[in-house]
Amino acid sequence: MTYSGSNFRWDNSSEVQLSEQASNYIRSTYRSKHYLLFAASFLLFLLCSITLAKEVKIGVVNTEKILRESAPAVRAQKKIEKEFLTRDEQLKKVAAQVREYQEQLERNSKGIADEERRVKERELASLTRQYQRTQQQMREDLNARQNEEYGLILERVNNAIKIIAEKEGYDLILQLQDSVYRSQRIDITNQVIELLVEQDATLPAKSIK
């Protein structure tokens, strides 16, 4: 949403989309510099292990996939969407009001006096600022809830990785992003997802809603 001179232009991309916001959150949170460090460490470790002729069991986990597809992640996203549904609908109503107000102003601008047009432009500017403030607050609250929910999931993921590592004798398990190549032979992501499902089956029903 932009304002230039006395003319407003509405940009639909400024509206909050809950499902898209979740995807963006996962990408922005877990596609960071430390993954490059993990990848470099992984390659260095392989080279060292080959040089020393020592057998080392290594596994990798796609954290992004787990936060998209695992049962706890899907439940968390649905829970968050439900919590923010009312606010999202209210925000969309304000967005519709801004668009309608702008369209009316553009249609009638030539038929009204300059002073009246300036008054309506100020009203539109005020409504636009109201939308922007409401949108920003919702984004901040949504991000805080995602941090909370995904933080709990990551604790479970790390615990599941530890269980698998100890059970199957892994020396090193790295958490990598989607874009980092790894052989399926060492990818244990699905094992982690399956273990989370097994753990869910042992939890009280009310604790996994």
Summary of the structure (lengths in Angstrom):
residues: 209
radius of gyration: 24.7
end to end distance: 37.1
largest distance: 85.7
contacts: 557
relative contact order: 0.18
helix: 75%
strand: 8%
